[in-house]
Amino acid sequence: MADVPEPYRKHFLGVLYDQYQKAKNKNDPETWARAVHCREYLQKIGGPDKEADTFQEVFAGFGIKEEVAERYRELCEDSRSYSQN
């Protein structure tokens, strides 16, 4: 599993994921962009092939593994939800 340094973990949780969650809760049409930004950051800090592992590492201690996996699935779904309505 990835070894995520604390400054990266704090930035992801305190800024990027927080902005994504706020957009999601407001049903903001930009939710997909926030989700994409989260995923890009995960890939940057852990590598493209370790995105899911990096997400698990960042959320270690914040919930059971299945709940964290569900959060990651939602993030992935939202990142692919761009609509040109």
mmCIF file as gemmi writes it, N, C-alpha and C atoms, coordinates in Angstrom:
data_model
loop_
_atom_site.group_PDB
_atom_site.id
_atom_site.type_symbol
_atom_site.label_atom_id
_atom_site.label_alt_id
_atom_site.label_comp_id
_atom_site.label_asym_id
_atom_site.label_entity_id
_atom_site.label_seq_id
_atom_site.pdbx_PDB_ins_code
_atom_site.Cartn_x
_atom_site.Cartn_y
_atom_site.Cartn_z
_atom_site.occupancy
_atom_site.B_iso_or_equiv
_atom_site.pdbx_formal_charge
_atom_site.auth_seq_id
_atom_site.auth_asym_id
_atom_site.pdbx_PDB_model_num
ATOM 1 N N . MET Axp A 1 ? 0.842 -1.181 0 1 0 ? 1 A 1
ATOM 2 C CA . MET Axp A 1 ? 0 0 0 1 0 ? 1 A 1
ATOM 3 C C . MET Axp A 1 ? 0.887 1.244 0 1 0 ? 1 A 1
ATOM 4 N N . ALA Axp A 2 ? 0.382 2.312 -0.538 1 0 ? 2 A 1
ATOM 5 C CA . ALA Axp A 2 ? 1.131 3.56 -0.641 1 0 ? 2 A 1
ATOM 6 C C . ALA Axp A 2 ? 1.439 4.119 0.745 1 0 ? 2 A 1
ATOM 7 N N . ASP Axp A 3 ? 2.543 4.833 0.829 1 0 ? 3 A 1
ATOM 8 C CA . ASP Axp A 3 ? 2.913 5.501 2.07 1 0 ? 3 A 1
ATOM 9 C C . ASP Axp A 3 ? 2.717 6.995 1.84 1 0 ? 3 A 1
ATOM 10 N N . VAL Axp A 4 ? 1.564 7.514 2.239 1 0 ? 4 A 1
ATOM 11 C CA . VAL Axp A 4 ? 1.196 8.896 1.944 1 0 ? 4 A 1
ATOM 12 C C . VAL Axp A 4 ? 1.716 9.817 3.051 1 0 ? 4 A 1
ATOM 13 N N . PRO Axp A 5 ? 2.62 10.746 2.695 1 0 ? 5 A 1
ATOM 14 C CA . PRO Axp A 5 ? 3.113 11.703 3.692 1 0 ? 5 A 1
ATOM 15 C C . PRO Axp A 5 ? 1.969 12.567 4.234 1 0 ? 5 A 1
ATOM 16 N N . GLU Axp A 6 ? 2.102 12.947 5.478 1 0 ? 6 A 1
ATOM 17 C CA . GLU Axp A 6 ? 1.05 13.704 6.163 1 0 ? 6 A 1
ATOM 18 C C . GLU Axp A 6 ? 0.651 15.001 5.446 1 0 ? 6 A 1
ATOM 19 N N . PRO Axp A 7 ? 1.582 15.792 4.921 1 0 ? 7 A 1
ATOM 20 C CA . PRO Axp A 7 ? 1.143 17.025 4.224 1 0 ? 7 A 1
ATOM 21 C C . PRO Axp A 7 ? 0.234 16.736 3.027 1 0 ? 7 A 1
ATOM 22 N N . TYR Axp A 8 ? 0.504 15.671 2.297 1 0 ? 8 A 1
ATOM 23 C CA . TYR Axp A 8 ? -0.336 15.299 1.156 1 0 ? 8 A 1
ATOM 24 C C . TYR Axp A 8 ? -1.706 14.82 1.634 1 0 ? 8 A 1
ATOM 25 N N . ARG Axp A 9 ? -1.699 14.036 2.699 1 0 ? 9 A 1
ATOM 26 C CA . ARG Axp A 9 ? -2.951 13.532 3.271 1 0 ? 9 A 1
ATOM 27 C C . ARG Axp A 9 ? -3.828 14.705 3.726 1 0 ? 9 A 1
ATOM 28 N N . LYS Axp A 10 ? -3.216 15.654 4.43 1 0 ? 10 A 1
ATOM 29 C CA . LYS Axp A 10 ? -3.963 16.813 4.922 1 0 ? 10 A 1
ATOM 30 C C . LYS Axp A 10 ? -4.515 17.649 3.781 1 0 ? 10 A 1
ATOM 31 N N . HIS Axp A 11 ? -3.715 17.86 2.739 1 0 ? 11 A 1
ATOM 32 C CA . HIS Axp A 11 ? -4.188 18.652 1.599 1 0 ? 11 A 1
ATOM 33 C C . HIS Axp A 11 ? -5.349 17.942 0.903 1 0 ? 11 A 1
ATOM 34 N N . PHE Axp A 12 ? -5.209 16.641 0.728 1 0 ? 12 A 1
ATOM 35 C CA . PHE Axp A 12 ? -6.276 15.901 0.063 1 0 ? 12 A 1
ATOM 36 C C . PHE Axp A 12 ? -7.569 15.972 0.866 1 0 ? 12 A 1
ATOM 37 N N . LEU Axp A 13 ? -7.498 15.638 2.149 1 0 ? 13 A 1
ATOM 38 C CA . LEU Axp A 13 ? -8.703 15.602 2.979 1 0 ? 13 A 1
ATOM 39 C C . LEU Axp A 13 ? -9.238 16.996 3.299 1 0 ? 13 A 1
ATOM 40 N N . GLY Axp A 14 ? -8.352 17.903 3.642 1 0 ? 14 A 1
ATOM 41 C CA . GLY Axp A 14 ? -8.779 19.214 4.107 1 0 ? 14 A 1
ATOM 42 C C . GLY Axp A 14 ? -9.159 20.192 3.013 1 0 ? 14 A 1
ATOM 43 N N . VAL Axp A 15 ? -8.684 19.947 1.804 1 0 ? 15 A 1
ATOM 44 C CA . VAL Axp A 15 ? -8.977 20.871 0.71 1 0 ? 15 A 1
ATOM 45 C C . VAL Axp A 15 ? -9.722 20.16 -0.412 1 0 ? 15 A 1
ATOM 46 N N . LEU Axp A 16 ? -9.058 19.254 -1.088 1 0 ? 16 A 1
ATOM 47 C CA . LEU Axp A 16 ? -9.624 18.667 -2.306 1 0 ? 16 A 1
ATOM 48 C C . LEU Axp A 16 ? -10.878 17.831 -2.056 1 0 ? 16 A 1
ATOM 49 N N . TYR Axp A 17 ? -10.787 16.89 -1.131 1 0 ? 17 A 1
ATOM 50 C CA . TYR Axp A 17 ? -11.947 16.024 -0.875 1 0 ? 17 A 1
ATOM 51 C C . TYR Axp A 17 ? -13.071 16.813 -0.214 1 0 ? 17 A 1
ATOM 52 N N . ASP Axp A 18 ? -12.71 17.78 0.611 1 0 ? 18 A 1
ATOM 53 C CA . ASP Axp A 18 ? -13.702 18.637 1.247 1 0 ? 18 A 1
ATOM 54 C C . ASP Axp A 18 ? -14.476 19.438 0.192 1 0 ? 18 A 1
ATOM 55 N N . GLN Axp A 19 ? -13.762 20.023 -0.773 1 0 ? 19 A 1
ATOM 56 C CA . GLN Axp A 19 ? -14.427 20.767 -1.851 1 0 ? 19 A 1
ATOM 57 C C . GLN Axp A 19 ? -15.324 19.851 -2.677 1 0 ? 19 A 1
ATOM 58 N N . TYR Axp A 20 ? -14.853 18.65 -2.947 1 0 ? 20 A 1
ATOM 59 C CA . TYR Axp A 20 ? -15.65 17.674 -3.683 1 0 ? 20 A 1
ATOM 60 C C . TYR Axp A 20 ? -16.934 17.342 -2.92 1 0 ? 20 A 1
ATOM 61 N N . GLN Axp A 21 ? -16.827 17.073 -1.631 1 0 ? 21 A 1
ATOM 62 C CA . GLN Axp A 21 ? -17.993 16.717 -0.835 1 0 ? 21 A 1
ATOM 63 C C . GLN Axp A 21 ? -18.993 17.875 -0.749 1 0 ? 21 A 1
ATOM 64 N N . LYS Axp A 22 ? -18.487 19.095 -0.599 1 0 ? 22 A 1
ATOM 65 C CA . LYS Axp A 22 ? -19.381 20.253 -0.553 1 0 ? 22 A 1
ATOM 66 C C . LYS Axp A 22 ? -20.13 20.411 -1.866 1 0 ? 22 A 1
ATOM 67 N N . ALA Axp A 23 ? -19.433 20.25 -2.986 1 0 ? 23 A 1
ATOM 68 C CA . ALA Axp A 23 ? -20.083 20.338 -4.304 1 0 ? 23 A 1
ATOM 69 C C . ALA Axp A 23 ? -21.117 19.222 -4.458 1 0 ? 23 A 1
ATOM 70 N N . LYS Axp A 24 ? -20.771 18.024 -4.026 1 0 ? 24 A 1
ATOM 71 C CA . LYS Axp A 24 ? -21.676 16.875 -4.127 1 0 ? 24 A 1
ATOM 72 C C . LYS Axp A 24 ? -22.93 17.111 -3.29 1 0 ? 24 A 1
ATOM 73 N N . ASN Axp A 25 ? -22.767 17.615 -2.082 1 0 ? 25 A 1
ATOM 74 C CA . ASN Axp A 25 ? -23.907 17.858 -1.202 1 0 ? 25 A 1
ATOM 75 C C . ASN Axp A 25 ? -24.844 18.93 -1.734 1 0 ? 25 A 1
ATOM 76 N N . LYS Axp A 26 ? -24.312 19.873 -2.508 1 0 ? 26 A 1
ATOM 77 C CA . LYS Axp A 26 ? -25.127 20.943 -3.099 1 0 ? 26 A 1
ATOM 78 C C . LYS Axp A 26 ? -25.666 20.562 -4.475 1 0 ? 26 A 1
ATOM 79 N N . ASN Axp A 27 ? -25.363 19.35 -4.941 1 0 ? 27 A 1
ATOM 80 C CA . ASN Axp A 27 ? -25.709 18.932 -6.3 1 0 ? 27 A 1
ATOM 81 C C . ASN Axp A 27 ? -25.166 19.906 -7.333 1 0 ? 27 A 1
ATOM 82 N N . ASP Axp A 28 ? -23.994 20.411 -7.069 1 0 ? 28 A 1
ATOM 83 C CA . ASP Axp A 28 ? -23.325 21.36 -7.958 1 0 ? 28 A 1
ATOM 84 C C . ASP Axp A 28 ? -22.921 20.649 -9.254 1 0 ? 28 A 1
ATOM 85 N N . PRO Axp A 29 ? -23.18 21.261 -10.41 1 0 ? 29 A 1
ATOM 86 C CA . PRO Axp A 29 ? -22.802 20.631 -11.668 1 0 ? 29 A 1
ATOM 87 C C . PRO Axp A 29 ? -21.285 20.444 -11.819 1 0 ? 29 A 1
ATOM 88 N N . GLU Axp A 30 ? -20.51 21.14 -10.998 1 0 ? 30 A 1
ATOM 89 C CA . GLU Axp A 30 ? -19.057 21.003 -11.061 1 0 ? 30 A 1
ATOM 90 C C . GLU Axp A 30 ? -18.521 19.868 -10.184 1 0 ? 30 A 1
ATOM 91 N N . THR Axp A 31 ? -19.415 19.067 -9.611 1 0 ? 31 A 1
ATOM 92 C CA . THR Axp A 31 ? -18.984 17.95 -8.773 1 0 ? 31 A 1
ATOM 93 C C . THR Axp A 31 ? -18.011 17.055 -9.525 1 0 ? 31 A 1
ATOM 94 N N . TRP Axp A 32 ? -18.306 16.783 -10.793 1 0 ? 32 A 1
ATOM 95 C CA . TRP Axp A 32 ? -17.433 15.904 -11.581 1 0 ? 32 A 1
ATOM 96 C C . TRP Axp A 32 ? -16.018 16.464 -11.654 1 0 ? 32 A 1
ATOM 97 N N . ALA Axp A 33 ? -15.884 17.793 -11.82 1 0 ? 33 A 1
ATOM 98 C CA . ALA Axp A 33 ? -14.557 18.401 -11.925 1 0 ? 33 A 1
ATOM 99 C C . ALA Axp A 33 ? -13.792 18.263 -10.607 1 0 ? 33 A 1
ATOM 100 N N . ARG Axp A 34 ? -14.485 18.435 -9.501 1 0 ? 34 A 1
ATOM 101 C CA . ARG Axp A 34 ? -13.841 18.262 -8.185 1 0 ? 34 A 1
ATOM 102 C C . ARG Axp A 34 ? -13.394 16.81 -8 1 0 ? 34 A 1
ATOM 103 N N . ALA Axp A 35 ? -14.23 15.877 -8.457 1 0 ? 35 A 1
ATOM 104 C CA . ALA Axp A 35 ? -13.881 14.459 -8.358 1 0 ? 35 A 1
ATOM 105 C C . ALA Axp A 35 ? -12.662 14.138 -9.224 1 0 ? 35 A 1
ATOM 106 N N . VAL Axp A 36 ? -12.631 14.685 -10.427 1 0 ? 36 A 1
ATOM 107 C CA . VAL Axp A 36 ? -11.48 14.472 -11.315 1 0 ? 36 A 1
ATOM 108 C C . VAL Axp A 36 ? -10.212 15.021 -10.655 1 0 ? 36 A 1
ATOM 109 N N . HIS Axp A 37 ? -10.312 16.199 -10.06 1 0 ? 37 A 1
ATOM 110 C CA . HIS Axp A 37 ? -9.157 16.8 -9.398 1 0 ? 37 A 1
ATOM 111 C C . HIS Axp A 37 ? -8.666 15.905 -8.258 1 0 ? 37 A 1
ATOM 112 N N . CYS Axp A 38 ? -9.576 15.346 -7.481 1 0 ? 38 A 1
ATOM 113 C CA . CYS Axp A 38 ? -9.199 14.423 -6.405 1 0 ? 38 A 1
ATOM 114 C C . CYS Axp A 38 ? -8.448 13.222 -6.96 1 0 ? 38 A 1
ATOM 115 N N . ARG Axp A 39 ? -8.987 12.653 -8.036 1 0 ? 39 A 1
ATOM 116 C CA . ARG Axp A 39 ? -8.365 11.459 -8.615 1 0 ? 39 A 1
ATOM 117 C C . ARG Axp A 39 ? -6.985 11.779 -9.196 1 0 ? 39 A 1
ATOM 118 N N . GLU Axp A 40 ? -6.854 12.929 -9.822 1 0 ? 40 A 1
ATOM 119 C CA . GLU Axp A 40 ? -5.546 13.326 -10.363 1 0 ? 40 A 1
ATOM 120 C C . GLU Axp A 40 ? -4.518 13.48 -9.244 1 0 ? 40 A 1
ATOM 121 N N . TYR Axp A 41 ? -4.937 14.046 -8.134 1 0 ? 41 A 1
ATOM 122 C CA . TYR Axp A 41 ? -4.031 14.224 -7.002 1 0 ? 41 A 1
ATOM 123 C C . TYR Axp A 41 ? -3.621 12.873 -6.422 1 0 ? 41 A 1
ATOM 124 N N . LEU Axp A 42 ? -4.567 11.963 -6.284 1 0 ? 42 A 1
ATOM 125 C CA . LEU Axp A 42 ? -4.242 10.618 -5.798 1 0 ? 42 A 1
ATOM 126 C C . LEU Axp A 42 ? -3.219 9.952 -6.693 1 0 ? 42 A 1
ATOM 127 N N . GLN Axp A 43 ? -3.381 10.108 -8.007 1 0 ? 43 A 1
ATOM 128 C CA . GLN Axp A 43 ? -2.442 9.518 -8.958 1 0 ? 43 A 1
ATOM 129 C C . GLN Axp A 43 ? -1.071 10.179 -8.857 1 0 ? 43 A 1
ATOM 130 N N . LYS Axp A 44 ? -1.075 11.472 -8.605 1 0 ? 44 A 1
ATOM 131 C CA . LYS Axp A 44 ? 0.182 12.209 -8.48 1 0 ? 44 A 1
ATOM 132 C C . LYS Axp A 44 ? 0.978 11.732 -7.268 1 0 ? 44 A 1
ATOM 133 N N . ILE Axp A 45 ? 0.309 11.533 -6.141 1 0 ? 45 A 1
ATOM 134 C CA . ILE Axp A 45 ? 1.044 11.182 -4.924 1 0 ? 45 A 1
ATOM 135 C C . ILE Axp A 45 ? 1.327 9.685 -4.801 1 0 ? 45 A 1
ATOM 136 N N . GLY Axp A 46 ? 0.533 8.842 -5.451 1 0 ? 46 A 1
ATOM 137 C CA . GLY Axp A 46 ? 0.746 7.407 -5.297 1 0 ? 46 A 1
ATOM 138 C C . GLY Axp A 46 ? 1.083 6.679 -6.578 1 0 ? 46 A 1
ATOM 139 N N . GLY Axp A 47 ? 0.886 7.34 -7.702 1 0 ? 47 A 1
ATOM 140 C CA . GLY Axp A 47 ? 1.104 6.696 -8.983 1 0 ? 47 A 1
ATOM 141 C C . GLY Axp A 47 ? -0.218 6.297 -9.6 1 0 ? 47 A 1
ATOM 142 N N . PRO Axp A 48 ? -0.301 6.353 -10.939 1 0 ? 48 A 1
ATOM 143 C CA . PRO Axp A 48 ? -1.566 6.065 -11.624 1 0 ? 48 A 1
ATOM 144 C C . PRO Axp A 48 ? -2.124 4.669 -11.346 1 0 ? 48 A 1
ATOM 145 N N . ASP Axp A 49 ? -1.24 3.701 -11.163 1 0 ? 49 A 1
ATOM 146 C CA . ASP Axp A 49 ? -1.697 2.334 -10.945 1 0 ? 49 A 1
ATOM 147 C C . ASP Axp A 49 ? -2.011 2.031 -9.482 1 0 ? 49 A 1
ATOM 148 N N . LYS Axp A 50 ? -1.84 3.006 -8.616 1 0 ? 50 A 1
ATOM 149 C CA . LYS Axp A 50 ? -2.087 2.798 -7.174 1 0 ? 50 A 1
ATOM 150 C C . LYS Axp A 50 ? -3.113 3.776 -6.615 1 0 ? 50 A 1
ATOM 151 N N . GLU Axp A 51 ? -3.947 4.315 -7.489 1 0 ? 51 A 1
ATOM 152 C CA . GLU Axp A 51 ? -4.93 5.316 -7.062 1 0 ? 51 A 1
ATOM 153 C C . GLU Axp A 51 ? -5.837 4.801 -5.943 1 0 ? 51 A 1
ATOM 154 N N . ALA Axp A 52 ? -6.399 3.617 -6.118 1 0 ? 52 A 1
ATOM 155 C CA . ALA Axp A 52 ? -7.306 3.053 -5.11 1 0 ? 52 A 1
ATOM 156 C C . ALA Axp A 52 ? -6.574 2.78 -3.8 1 0 ? 52 A 1
ATOM 157 N N . ASP Axp A 53 ? -5.359 2.254 -3.885 1 0 ? 53 A 1
ATOM 158 C CA . ASP Axp A 53 ? -4.568 1.994 -2.682 1 0 ? 53 A 1
ATOM 159 C C . ASP Axp A 53 ? -4.247 3.298 -1.952 1 0 ? 53 A 1
ATOM 160 N N . THR Axp A 54 ? -3.932 4.328 -2.711 1 0 ? 54 A 1
ATOM 161 C CA . THR Axp A 54 ? -3.619 5.628 -2.111 1 0 ? 54 A 1
ATOM 162 C C . THR Axp A 54 ? -4.844 6.185 -1.399 1 0 ? 54 A 1
ATOM 163 N N . PHE Axp A 55 ? -6.011 6.06 -2.02 1 0 ? 55 A 1
ATOM 164 C CA . PHE Axp A 55 ? -7.251 6.509 -1.381 1 0 ? 55 A 1
ATOM 165 C C . PHE Axp A 55 ? -7.462 5.768 -0.064 1 0 ? 55 A 1
ATOM 166 N N . GLN Axp A 56 ? -7.27 4.442 -0.079 1 0 ? 56 A 1
ATOM 167 C CA . GLN Axp A 56 ? -7.41 3.637 1.151 1 0 ? 56 A 1
ATOM 168 C C . GLN Axp A 56 ? -6.434 4.117 2.223 1 0 ? 56 A 1
ATOM 169 N N . GLU Axp A 57 ? -5.203 4.402 1.82 1 0 ? 57 A 1
ATOM 170 C CA . GLU Axp A 57 ? -4.186 4.863 2.766 1 0 ? 57 A 1
ATOM 171 C C . GLU Axp A 57 ? -4.563 6.21 3.369 1 0 ? 57 A 1
ATOM 172 N N . VAL Axp A 58 ? -5.039 7.126 2.527 1 0 ? 58 A 1
ATOM 173 C CA . VAL Axp A 58 ? -5.427 8.456 3.006 1 0 ? 58 A 1
ATOM 174 C C . VAL Axp A 58 ? -6.554 8.345 4.038 1 0 ? 58 A 1
ATOM 175 N N . PHE Axp A 59 ? -7.481 7.428 3.807 1 0 ? 59 A 1
ATOM 176 C CA . PHE Axp A 59 ? -8.635 7.289 4.69 1 0 ? 59 A 1
ATOM 177 C C . PHE Axp A 59 ? -8.432 6.25 5.795 1 0 ? 59 A 1
ATOM 178 N N . ALA Axp A 60 ? -7.236 5.721 5.927 1 0 ? 60 A 1
ATOM 179 C CA . ALA Axp A 60 ? -6.961 4.743 6.982 1 0 ? 60 A 1
ATOM 180 C C . ALA Axp A 60 ? -7.336 5.346 8.334 1 0 ? 60 A 1
ATOM 181 N N . GLY Axp A 61 ? -8.14 4.638 9.089 1 0 ? 61 A 1
ATOM 182 C CA . GLY Axp A 61 ? -8.556 5.106 10.405 1 0 ? 61 A 1
ATOM 183 C C . GLY Axp A 61 ? -9.827 5.942 10.405 1 0 ? 61 A 1
ATOM 184 N N . PHE Axp A 62 ? -10.396 6.205 9.215 1 0 ? 62 A 1
ATOM 185 C CA . PHE Axp A 62 ? -11.612 7.015 9.128 1 0 ? 62 A 1
ATOM 186 C C . PHE Axp A 62 ? -12.859 6.19 8.859 1 0 ? 62 A 1
ATOM 187 N N . GLY Axp A 63 ? -12.753 4.908 8.867 1 0 ? 63 A 1
ATOM 188 C CA . GLY Axp A 63 ? -13.915 4.065 8.608 1 0 ? 63 A 1
ATOM 189 C C . GLY Axp A 63 ? -13.466 2.662 8.259 1 0 ? 63 A 1
ATOM 190 N N . ILE Axp A 64 ? -14.424 1.767 8.213 1 0 ? 64 A 1
ATOM 191 C CA . ILE Axp A 64 ? -14.07 0.408 7.853 1 0 ? 64 A 1
ATOM 192 C C . ILE Axp A 64 ? -13.755 0.341 6.36 1 0 ? 64 A 1
ATOM 193 N N . LYS Axp A 65 ? -12.974 -0.639 5.989 1 0 ? 65 A 1
ATOM 194 C CA . LYS Axp A 65 ? -12.456 -0.751 4.625 1 0 ? 65 A 1
ATOM 195 C C . LYS Axp A 65 ? -13.568 -0.732 3.58 1 0 ? 65 A 1
ATOM 196 N N . GLU Axp A 66 ? -14.689 -1.373 3.859 1 0 ? 66 A 1
ATOM 197 C CA . GLU Axp A 66 ? -15.794 -1.417 2.903 1 0 ? 66 A 1
ATOM 198 C C . GLU Axp A 66 ? -16.404 -0.033 2.687 1 0 ? 66 A 1
ATOM 199 N N . GLU Axp A 67 ? -16.512 0.754 3.752 1 0 ? 67 A 1
ATOM 200 C CA . GLU Axp A 67 ? -17.043 2.119 3.633 1 0 ? 67 A 1
ATOM 201 C C . GLU Axp A 67 ? -16.094 2.997 2.816 1 0 ? 67 A 1
ATOM 202 N N . VAL Axp A 68 ? -14.803 2.841 3.048 1 0 ? 68 A 1
ATOM 203 C CA . VAL Axp A 68 ? -13.81 3.61 2.309 1 0 ? 68 A 1
ATOM 204 C C . VAL Axp A 68 ? -13.837 3.199 0.841 1 0 ? 68 A 1
ATOM 205 N N . ALA Axp A 69 ? -13.988 1.912 0.58 1 0 ? 69 A 1
ATOM 206 C CA . ALA Axp A 69 ? -14.08 1.435 -0.803 1 0 ? 69 A 1
ATOM 207 C C . ALA Axp A 69 ? -15.314 2.013 -1.492 1 0 ? 69 A 1
ATOM 208 N N . GLU Axp A 70 ? -16.416 2.131 -0.778 1 0 ? 70 A 1
ATOM 209 C CA . GLU Axp A 70 ? -17.635 2.721 -1.347 1 0 ? 70 A 1
ATOM 210 C C . GLU Axp A 70 ? -17.422 4.209 -1.654 1 0 ? 70 A 1
ATOM 211 N N . ARG Axp A 71 ? -16.732 4.914 -0.78 1 0 ? 71 A 1
ATOM 212 C CA . ARG Axp A 71 ? -16.42 6.327 -1.035 1 0 ? 71 A 1
ATOM 213 C C . ARG Axp A 71 ? -15.58 6.47 -2.302 1 0 ? 71 A 1
ATOM 214 N N . TYR Axp A 72 ? -14.643 5.563 -2.485 1 0 ? 72 A 1
ATOM 215 C CA . TYR Axp A 72 ? -13.792 5.604 -3.681 1 0 ? 72 A 1
ATOM 216 C C . TYR Axp A 72 ? -14.621 5.317 -4.936 1 0 ? 72 A 1
ATOM 217 N N . ARG Axp A 73 ? -15.526 4.355 -4.869 1 0 ? 73 A 1
ATOM 218 C CA . ARG Axp A 73 ? -16.394 4.053 -6.021 1 0 ? 73 A 1
ATOM 219 C C . ARG Axp A 73 ? -17.248 5.271 -6.379 1 0 ? 73 A 1
ATOM 220 N N . GLU Axp A 74 ? -17.779 5.949 -5.384 1 0 ? 74 A 1
ATOM 221 C CA . GLU Axp A 74 ? -18.575 7.158 -5.631 1 0 ? 74 A 1
ATOM 222 C C . GLU Axp A 74 ? -17.728 8.248 -6.284 1 0 ? 74 A 1
ATOM 223 N N . LEU Axp A 75 ? -16.516 8.415 -5.796 1 0 ? 75 A 1
ATOM 224 C CA . LEU Axp A 75 ? -15.614 9.403 -6.367 1 0 ? 75 A 1
ATOM 225 C C . LEU Axp A 75 ? -15.358 9.089 -7.845 1 0 ? 75 A 1
ATOM 226 N N . CYS Axp A 76 ? -15.111 7.827 -8.145 1 0 ? 76 A 1
ATOM 227 C CA . CYS Axp A 76 ? -14.87 7.416 -9.533 1 0 ? 76 A 1
ATOM 228 C C . CYS Axp A 76 ? -16.102 7.647 -10.401 1 0 ? 76 A 1
ATOM 229 N N . GLU Axp A 77 ? -17.26 7.287 -9.897 1 0 ? 77 A 1
ATOM 230 C CA . GLU Axp A 77 ? -18.508 7.512 -10.643 1 0 ? 77 A 1
ATOM 231 C C . GLU Axp A 77 ? -18.716 8.997 -10.907 1 0 ? 77 A 1
ATOM 232 N N . ASP Axp A 78 ? -18.523 9.805 -9.891 1 0 ? 78 A 1
ATOM 233 C CA . ASP Axp A 78 ? -18.703 11.249 -10.046 1 0 ? 78 A 1
ATOM 234 C C . ASP Axp A 78 ? -17.693 11.839 -11.031 1 0 ? 78 A 1
ATOM 235 N N . SER Axp A 79 ? -16.495 11.291 -11.063 1 0 ? 79 A 1
ATOM 236 C CA . SER Axp A 79 ? -15.483 11.814 -11.975 1 0 ? 79 A 1
ATOM 237 C C . SER Axp A 79 ? -15.82 11.519 -13.438 1 0 ? 79 A 1
ATOM 238 N N . ARG Axp A 80 ? -16.713 10.569 -13.65 1 0 ? 80 A 1
ATOM 239 C CA . ARG Axp A 80 ? -17.135 10.213 -15.01 1 0 ? 80 A 1
ATOM 240 C C . ARG Axp A 80 ? -18.532 10.739 -15.342 1 0 ? 80 A 1
ATOM 241 N N . SER Axp A 81 ? -19.062 11.622 -14.522 1 0 ? 81 A 1
ATOM 242 C CA . SER Axp A 81 ? -20.445 12.048 -14.664 1 0 ? 81 A 1
ATOM 243 C C . SER Axp A 81 ? -20.64 13.363 -15.41 1 0 ? 81 A 1
ATOM 244 N N . TYR Axp A 82 ? -19.62 13.826 -16.096 1 0 ? 82 A 1
ATOM 245 C CA . TYR Axp A 82 ? -19.726 15.088 -16.828 1 0 ? 82 A 1
ATOM 246 C C . TYR Axp A 82 ? -20.891 15.05 -17.799 1 0 ? 82 A 1
ATOM 247 N N . SER Axp A 83 ? -21.693 16.097 -17.78 1 0 ? 83 A 1
ATOM 248 C CA . SER Axp A 83 ? -22.85 16.195 -18.653 1 0 ? 83 A 1
ATOM 249 C C . SER Axp A 83 ? -22.875 17.574 -19.294 1 0 ? 83 A 1
ATOM 250 N N . GLN Axp A 84 ? -23.203 17.641 -20.551 1 0 ? 84 A 1
ATOM 251 C CA . GLN Axp A 84 ? -23.266 18.925 -21.244 1 0 ? 84 A 1
ATOM 252 C C . GLN Axp A 84 ? -24.71 19.417 -21.345 1 0 ? 84 A 1
ATOM 253 N N . ASN Axp A 85 ? -25.438 19.324 -20.266 1 0 ? 85 A 1
ATOM 254 C CA . ASN Axp A 85 ? -26.84 19.764 -20.256 1 0 ? 85 A 1
ATOM 255 C C . ASN Axp A 85 ? -26.96 21.235 -20.501 1 0 ? 85 A 1
